[in-house]
Amino acid sequence: MTAEPQATIRAFIVENFLFGDESHPLPADLSLIDNDLIDSTGILELVGFLEERFAIKVADADIVPANLDTIGRIAGFIALKQTA
């Protein structure tokens, strides 16, 4: 997997949830939920972004931490959806 999806996701999170503050490190394995970077409303914003930016469809059953809790998991989820 290329770094492009992770960089795009990271930029979206910084812009929308950290209000452009790039001083916080966002490693690919950092839990966005456990570290209070994203809440339930934020997850819905993230899903809308993923569907639009990566041309995927996220089903309600896909909206789980296993798919959306870290930048790495999100990138992996996108890769699976794009190959399906």
ZITA-V983735 format. One record per residue. RES is the residue in one small letter. SS is DSSP state (a for helix, b for strand, c for the rest). OMEGA is omega as a letter, one per 40 degrees, with the letter a starting at -180 (none if undefined). D_FIRST is the distance of its C-alpha to the first C-alpha in whole Angstrom. Layout:
res=RES ss=SS omega=OMEGA d_first=D_FIRST
res=RES ss=SS omega=OMEGA d_first=D_FIRST
//
This chain:
res=m ss=c omega=i d_first=0
res=t ss=c omega=i d_first=4
res=a ss=c omega=a d_first=7
res=e ss=a omega=i d_first=8
res=p ss=a omega=a d_first=8
res=q ss=a omega=i d_first=9
res=a ss=a omega=i d_first=12
res=t ss=a omega=i d_first=13
res=i ss=a omega=i d_first=14
res=r ss=a omega=i d_first=15
res=a ss=a omega=i d_first=18
res=f ss=a omega=a d_first=19
res=i ss=a omega=i d_first=20
res=v ss=a omega=a d_first=21
res=e ss=a omega=a d_first=23
res=n ss=a omega=a d_first=24
res=f ss=a omega=i d_first=25
res=l ss=c omega=i d_first=26
res=f ss=c omega=i d_first=28
res=g ss=c omega=a d_first=26
res=d ss=c omega=a d_first=27
res=e ss=c omega=a d_first=24
res=s ss=c omega=i d_first=26
res=h ss=c omega=i d_first=24
res=p ss=c omega=i d_first=21
res=l ss=c omega=i d_first=18
res=p ss=c omega=a d_first=16
res=a ss=c omega=a d_first=13
res=d ss=c omega=i d_first=15
res=l ss=c omega=i d_first=18
res=s ss=c omega=i d_first=20
res=l ss=c omega=a d_first=21
res=i ss=c omega=a d_first=24
res=d ss=c omega=a d_first=25
res=n ss=c omega=i d_first=25
res=d ss=c omega=i d_first=27
res=l ss=c omega=a d_first=24
res=i ss=c omega=i d_first=24
res=d ss=c omega=a d_first=27
res=s ss=a omega=i d_first=27
res=t ss=a omega=i d_first=28
res=g ss=a omega=i d_first=25
res=i ss=a omega=i d_first=23
res=l ss=a omega=i d_first=25
res=e ss=a omega=i d_first=24
res=l ss=a omega=i d_first=20
res=v ss=a omega=i d_first=20
res=g ss=a omega=i d_first=22
res=f ss=a omega=a d_first=20
res=l ss=a omega=a d_first=16
res=e ss=a omega=a d_first=18
res=e ss=a omega=a d_first=20
res=r ss=a omega=a d_first=17
res=f ss=a omega=i d_first=14
res=a ss=c omega=i d_first=17
res=i ss=c omega=i d_first=17
res=k ss=c omega=i d_first=20
res=v ss=c omega=i d_first=20
res=a ss=c omega=i d_first=23
res=d ss=a omega=a d_first=25
res=a ss=a omega=i d_first=24
res=d ss=a omega=a d_first=20
res=i ss=c omega=a d_first=22
res=v ss=c omega=i d_first=21
res=p ss=a omega=a d_first=20
res=a ss=a omega=i d_first=18
res=n ss=a omega=a d_first=16
res=l ss=a omega=a d_first=17
res=d ss=c omega=i d_first=18
res=t ss=c omega=i d_first=15
res=i ss=a omega=i d_first=13
res=g ss=a omega=i d_first=10
res=r ss=a omega=i d_first=12
res=i ss=a omega=i d_first=12
res=a ss=a omega=i d_first=8
res=g ss=a omega=i d_first=8
res=f ss=a omega=i d_first=11
res=i ss=a omega=a d_first=10
res=a ss=a omega=i d_first=8
res=l ss=a omega=a d_first=11
res=k ss=a omega=a d_first=13
res=q ss=a omega=i d_first=12
res=t ss=a omega=a d_first=12
res=a ss=c omega=none d_first=15
//
